[in-house]
């Protein structure tokens, strides 16, 4: 087995990683609003990620699943940060991004375009990045946390933000490939990038959950 084949195999399993992460999220000690939303996010995301993996393995067109996956990412990420006291103007920004995402997905579906809504997903990831950086800046300004290592939201937010950063560029590459003739392996590389950052997201989420379990008061 070549290095490329091993890399692709590891990337393929990134979708299945959501199952143990969801199971871990159910055993968080303090069931506050934030961790309830986190469990709901993982629960709603899991079936679509697993379905995308299974259909891809069987060479079944699954582009439409990514419209749903992106929508789940967008809505639940916003709800997670909303539970941490976002400024009101973020509601307006969320509304704009949500409408833009639905328009992009709707256009592709109405015109029977069998492709991932990579432009909408890139916008979604950029919004997630903005929320993450805003959260970190808010912590810095308010100085509410003396040591971030004891703050579970920092790890989870970091996971979501790092994932969004990598996926943003991955989806931009896919968007470019859609309109240009490029080697098929380039698509594999962009997907490996997204899968790699998916691992990072789930690892940091699990770390945040264990920090919450250990230091919950």
N, C-alpha and C positions, 0 to 999 in steps of 0.2 A: 504493500500500500504506500503510495507516494505521500509527501508532506501535504500536498494540496488536497488529496482525498481525505486525509486525517482531519485537516482543518475544516473541510466541508461537513464531515461527519459530526465533529464537535459542534459546529454551528447549527446543524439540524436538530440537535438535542436541546438547544436553548429554549425552544418552545415548551418542552415537557417540564422544564425546571419550575414553571409556574405552579405545578401541582403541589410539590412539597412546600413551596413558599406559602401557598394559600393555607395548607394544613398547619404550618407553624403560626400563621397569623391568627388562627382561631383560638390559640392558647395564650394570647396576650393577657397579662395579669389585669391591667386596668382597662376595662372596656369603655373608654370615653368615646366621644363622638368621632374623633380623629381616627382611632383604630377600628371603629365600626365601619367607617367609610373605606378604610384601607382594605379590610376583609371583603367588603362588597365589591370594591374595584377588582381585586384578584379573582373573586368568584365570577364576576361578569366577563372578565377578560379571558379566563381559562378556556372555556369551550370553543371560542373563536380561534384562539391560538392553536389548540390541539387539532381543530378541524382543518386549519390551514396547512398544518404539517401532514396530516393524513391524506388530504386531497393532493398535495404536492407530490407525495410519495407514489400516488396512483395515477399521476399525470392528468389530474382532473382540474379544469379551469377553476381557479379559486380567487380571482381578482376581487370579486365582490366582498369577500370576507374582510379584506383590508379596509374597505369603507367602514365596516362596523368596528374593527379593531381600533382604527384611528379615532372614531367617535367616542368609544369607551375611554380611551386614553385622555382625550380632550376634556370630557365632562368630569370624570372622576379626579383627574389631577387638579382641575379648578376647585372642585368640592373639598379636596384635601387642604388646599391652601386657604380656601374660604373659611374653614373651621379654625384657622389660625389667625383670623382677623385681618382680612385683606382690606385695602382702601376701596371705597365705593366705585371709583372710576374703573377698577378692574372688571366690574360687572359689565360695563359698556364695552370694554375691550373684548371680553369673553363673548359677548353677543355678536360682535362684528366678526370675530374669528369663526364662531360657530356657523353663522350664515354663510361666510365664504367657503367653509369646508363643505357644507351641505350643497351649495351651488356647484362646486367642483365635482362632488360625487354624483349629484343629480344629472349634471351634463353628461358625464361618462355613461351612466346607466341608461339614460333616455336615448342616447345615440348608440347604444350597444357597443361601446368601446371596451374591448376586453383587455384592460390594462389597470394596473394599480393606480389609485388616485394620488400619485406621488407629489403633485404640487400641493394638494390639500393636506397631505400628511406632513410635508415640509413646513407648511404654515402652522400646523398643530404642534410640531416639535419646537418651532421657534417660540411659540407662545409658552410652552412648558419651560423652555430655557429662561424666558423673561420672568416667569413666576418664580423660578428657583433663585435667580440672581436677586430678585426683589426681596425674597425671604431672607437670604443671607445678609443683604444690606440692612434690612430691618433689624436683624439680630445685632448687627454691628452698631447701629445707631442707638438702639434702646438699651444695650448692654444688660440684657436680662439674664444671660447665661454666662456664668463665670468660666465654665470649662465645657466646651462643646462635646467633649468625649462622653459626657453624662447625659447628653440631650438627644433622645431617639429621633426626634423630628429632623435633626441635622443630617443624620445618616440617610434617612428615607428621602428627604429632599435632595440630598447629594446624589443618590442613586437615580432618581427621576431626571435630574438635571444633566448628569453625565450621559445617561441613555439618550435624552433628547438631543444633546449636542452631537453625538455620534450618528444617531438616526437622521438628524437634519441633513447632514452632508451625504449620508447614504441615499436618502430619498431624492435629493437634488441630482445625484449621479444617475439614478434610475430615470428621473424625468428627462434628463438629457439623452439617455440611451433610447428612450421611447421614440425620439424624433430623429435619431441618427443611426446610421449603419455602423455598428460596433461589434467586436468579437463577443460571443456569448459568455466567455469567461469573465468579461468585465462585470456582467450582472452578478456572477457568483461572488466576485470580490466585494461588490457593494453590499451584498446580502451577508457576507461573512462579517463585514464591519458592523452592520446593524445587530447581528446575532451576538457578536462579542460584547457590545455595549449592553445588550439584554442581560447577559450573564452578570455584568457589573451591577446593573440595576437591581437584580434579584438578590445578589449577595449583600448589597448595602441595605436593602429592605430587611432582610433577615437579621443583619447586624443591629439595625435600629430596633427591631422587635425584641431581641435579646437584651439590649441595653434598657429598654422599657421594663422588661420583666425583672431585671436585676436592681434597677434604681427607682422603680415605682414606689411612691409613698402612699 
